[in-house]
Amino acid sequence: MPISRQSFAFILLLGALAALPPLAIDMGLPALPDLEQSLGASSTLAGMTLSVFLFGFAAGPLVLGPLSDQWGRRPILLGGLMLFALAGALCVFSPSIEWLLAARLLQGIGAGAGAVLPIAIVRDLFQGVEARMRLSYVTLVLSLAPVIAPIIGAGLVPIGGWRGIYVVLAVGGAVLLAVTVWGFEESAPAAMRRKASVKQVLANYAFAWRQPVCRRFFLVNGASFACMFAFISGSPLVFISVYGVSAGTFSLIFACVAGGTIAGSFLNTRLTARHVPSARLLGMGLTLGVLATSVVATLAFTGLATATTLVPFLVLSNLSYGLIGPNASHEALHPLPQMAGVAAALLRAIQMLLGSAASALVAWGFDGRSARAMGGVMLLFAVLSAVAFVWGGRKRS
């Protein structure tokens, strides 16, 4: 029996699909030392299990998004989940680090379906306030993944080692596959599906990028995500290496800051239900993001930053993304119902590109003594997101 599209269960399904990538990334972090010892791999090769996954996760949507416009969301989603589950099983039985890296690449590609298709599905089925509310709920469910994934991973390592983590990921993929087979009906109207050559797909990407409204919100969302990703990549360096907090304390800090995104998403659903315009919510989120990251950067560059003083403003920064992400995603896809898969893929690709750039800048600028790199990069991308919003609005008018 199909899951009702108006039900919370349907939102939970979309959120779980979108949560596959962060779960597959963060659950494996506590197991890297065990993986190195078990397979006799260097720390560099063990770390590449994350890099190759991210590469597959970034590249997969660029192919799967256009295919879902041609063949429908359901077959592409089923194929992606099947690949994710099978790749998870290959990870479990990998006899060497080389086999594991190949399996992780495939797993990343499969996870790309979960990253791109929930947004396209919401665009297929809902309009206006309804669409914005559902994207907020998807973001809320998605935001739980970074909070619980390291805790699950740390709990599994003593029981089943690094292979136990991939058992759980494979089983989770298989369960989602079964639920999708049973409960998800095709969302893309048949009248909008068109077969396209590689040349046409590339032309569709170019067309989506050339639309001023779409481009504006691609950049608003991507830069705001990069601000959050600067925290994700920089927080272990700052809190563990600089301030010397324990691994357990760091997990609590990370969960607290990630909870800001959950709070922002929940606030967005409440305000959207009261018909607060998308532009106003974006303005609120962008203003809050710039103010919060300005304080973070100021504390870092004046030497006043401590673990205690930084956390409240990091929470506010993440809360701002809970307001920005759902609204920017909705505005980016709204003008292109006939190619929502392409638009969603481009949204995710730009998001990952800018997130990777933010991570690289934090690593390059980290001085081993302060939070300057993390705070400076967060402020840079918060300002870029606000500039894209204001400048794009002026260009449009």
KASUL-V488291 format. One record per residue. RES is the residue in three letters. NEAR is the number of other C-alpha atoms within 8 Angstrom. Layout:
res: [RES | RES]
near: [NEAR | NEAR]
//
This chain:
res: [MET | PRO | ILE | SER | ARG | GLN | SER | PHE | ALA | PHE | ILE | LEU | LEU | LEU | GLY | ALA | LEU | ALA | ALA | LEU | PRO | PRO | LEU | ALA | ILE | ASP | MET | GLY | LEU | PRO | ALA | LEU | PRO | ASP | LEU | GLU | GLN | SER | LEU | GLY | ALA | SER | SER | THR | LEU | ALA | GLY | MET | THR | LEU | SER | VAL | PHE | LEU | PHE | GLY | PHE | ALA | ALA | GLY | PRO | LEU | VAL | LEU | GLY | PRO | LEU | SER | ASP | GLN | TRP | GLY | ARG | ARG | PRO | ILE | LEU | LEU | GLY | GLY | LEU | MET | LEU | PHE | ALA | LEU | ALA | GLY | ALA | LEU | CYS | VAL | PHE | SER | PRO | SER | ILE | GLU | TRP | LEU | LEU | ALA | ALA | ARG | LEU | LEU | GLN | GLY | ILE | GLY | ALA | GLY | ALA | GLY | ALA | VAL | LEU | PRO | ILE | ALA | ILE | VAL | ARG | ASP | LEU | PHE | GLN | GLY | VAL | GLU | ALA | ARG | MET | ARG | LEU | SER | TYR | VAL | THR | LEU | VAL | LEU | SER | LEU | ALA | PRO | VAL | ILE | ALA | PRO | ILE | ILE | GLY | ALA | GLY | LEU | VAL | PRO | ILE | GLY | GLY | TRP | ARG | GLY | ILE | TYR | VAL | VAL | LEU | ALA | VAL | GLY | GLY | ALA | VAL | LEU | LEU | ALA | VAL | THR | VAL | TRP | GLY | PHE | GLU | GLU | SER | ALA | PRO | ALA | ALA | MET | ARG | ARG | LYS | ALA | SER | VAL | LYS | GLN | VAL | LEU | ALA | ASN | TYR | ALA | PHE | ALA | TRP | ARG | GLN | PRO | VAL | CYS | ARG | ARG | PHE | PHE | LEU | VAL | ASN | GLY | ALA | SER | PHE | ALA | CYS | MET | PHE | ALA | PHE | ILE | SER | GLY | SER | PRO | LEU | VAL | PHE | ILE | SER | VAL | TYR | GLY | VAL | SER | ALA | GLY | THR | PHE | SER | LEU | ILE | PHE | ALA | CYS | VAL | ALA | GLY | GLY | THR | ILE | ALA | GLY | SER | PHE | LEU | ASN | THR | ARG | LEU | THR | ALA | ARG | HIS | VAL | PRO | SER | ALA | ARG | LEU | LEU | GLY | MET | GLY | LEU | THR | LEU | GLY | VAL | LEU | ALA | THR | SER | VAL | VAL | ALA | THR | LEU | ALA | PHE | THR | GLY | LEU | ALA | THR | ALA | THR | THR | LEU | VAL | PRO | PHE | LEU | VAL | LEU | SER | ASN | LEU | SER | TYR | GLY | LEU | ILE | GLY | PRO | ASN | ALA | SER | HIS | GLU | ALA | LEU | HIS | PRO | LEU | PRO | GLN | MET | ALA | GLY | VAL | ALA | ALA | ALA | LEU | LEU | ARG | ALA | ILE | GLN | MET | LEU | LEU | GLY | SER | ALA | ALA | SER | ALA | LEU | VAL | ALA | TRP | GLY | PHE | ASP | GLY | ARG | SER | ALA | ARG | ALA | MET | GLY | GLY | VAL | MET | LEU | LEU | PHE | ALA | VAL | LEU | SER | ALA | VAL | ALA | PHE | VAL | TRP | GLY | GLY | ARG | LYS | ARG | SER]
near: [4 | 7 | 9 | 7 | 6 | 5 | 8 | 6 | 8 | 11 | 12 | 10 | 9 | 10 | 15 | 10 | 11 | 13 | 14 | 11 | 13 | 10 | 11 | 9 | 10 | 11 | 15 | 12 | 9 | 10 | 13 | 12 | 8 | 10 | 13 | 12 | 8 | 7 | 9 | 7 | 11 | 7 | 9 | 6 | 9 | 12 | 9 | 9 | 11 | 9 | 8 | 12 | 15 | 10 | 10 | 14 | 14 | 14 | 11 | 14 | 16 | 12 | 8 | 13 | 17 | 13 | 11 | 14 | 17 | 10 | 11 | 14 | 13 | 11 | 9 | 13 | 11 | 11 | 9 | 14 | 16 | 12 | 12 | 16 | 15 | 9 | 13 | 15 | 11 | 10 | 13 | 10 | 7 | 9 | 7 | 7 | 11 | 6 | 10 | 13 | 11 | 8 | 12 | 15 | 13 | 13 | 15 | 18 | 18 | 16 | 15 | 17 | 16 | 16 | 14 | 15 | 14 | 12 | 10 | 12 | 11 | 11 | 14 | 11 | 8 | 8 | 8 | 6 | 9 | 8 | 13 | 14 | 12 | 11 | 13 | 14 | 13 | 13 | 14 | 15 | 13 | 11 | 13 | 11 | 11 | 12 | 12 | 9 | 12 | 14 | 10 | 9 | 15 | 11 | 8 | 12 | 14 | 7 | 7 | 9 | 12 | 13 | 10 | 12 | 14 | 12 | 11 | 8 | 11 | 14 | 9 | 9 | 12 | 11 | 8 | 11 | 11 | 8 | 9 | 9 | 8 | 8 | 9 | 10 | 6 | 8 | 10 | 11 | 8 | 6 | 4 | 8 | 12 | 7 | 6 | 8 | 6 | 6 | 7 | 8 | 10 | 8 | 8 | 10 | 11 | 8 | 8 | 12 | 9 | 8 | 8 | 10 | 11 | 14 | 12 | 13 | 14 | 15 | 12 | 14 | 15 | 16 | 15 | 14 | 13 | 18 | 16 | 12 | 12 | 15 | 11 | 8 | 11 | 13 | 11 | 10 | 10 | 12 | 12 | 13 | 10 | 11 | 9 | 7 | 9 | 7 | 7 | 6 | 8 | 12 | 10 | 8 | 9 | 10 | 11 | 9 | 12 | 14 | 14 | 14 | 16 | 15 | 11 | 14 | 16 | 12 | 9 | 13 | 13 | 8 | 9 | 13 | 9 | 6 | 7 | 9 | 7 | 8 | 6 | 8 | 13 | 12 | 8 | 10 | 14 | 13 | 9 | 11 | 14 | 13 | 8 | 12 | 15 | 10 | 9 | 13 | 15 | 9 | 11 | 13 | 9 | 7 | 7 | 7 | 11 | 7 | 8 | 6 | 8 | 11 | 10 | 8 | 12 | 13 | 14 | 12 | 15 | 16 | 16 | 15 | 15 | 20 | 16 | 14 | 12 | 13 | 13 | 13 | 13 | 12 | 11 | 15 | 14 | 8 | 8 | 9 | 9 | 7 | 10 | 14 | 15 | 14 | 14 | 14 | 14 | 11 | 13 | 13 | 12 | 11 | 15 | 11 | 8 | 12 | 15 | 10 | 9 | 15 | 13 | 8 | 10 | 14 | 10 | 6 | 7 | 12 | 6 | 7 | 6 | 11 | 13 | 10 | 14 | 15 | 14 | 9 | 13 | 16 | 13 | 9 | 13 | 15 | 9 | 10 | 15 | 12 | 9 | 12 | 11 | 8 | 8 | 12 | 9 | 7 | 7 | 7 | 4]
//
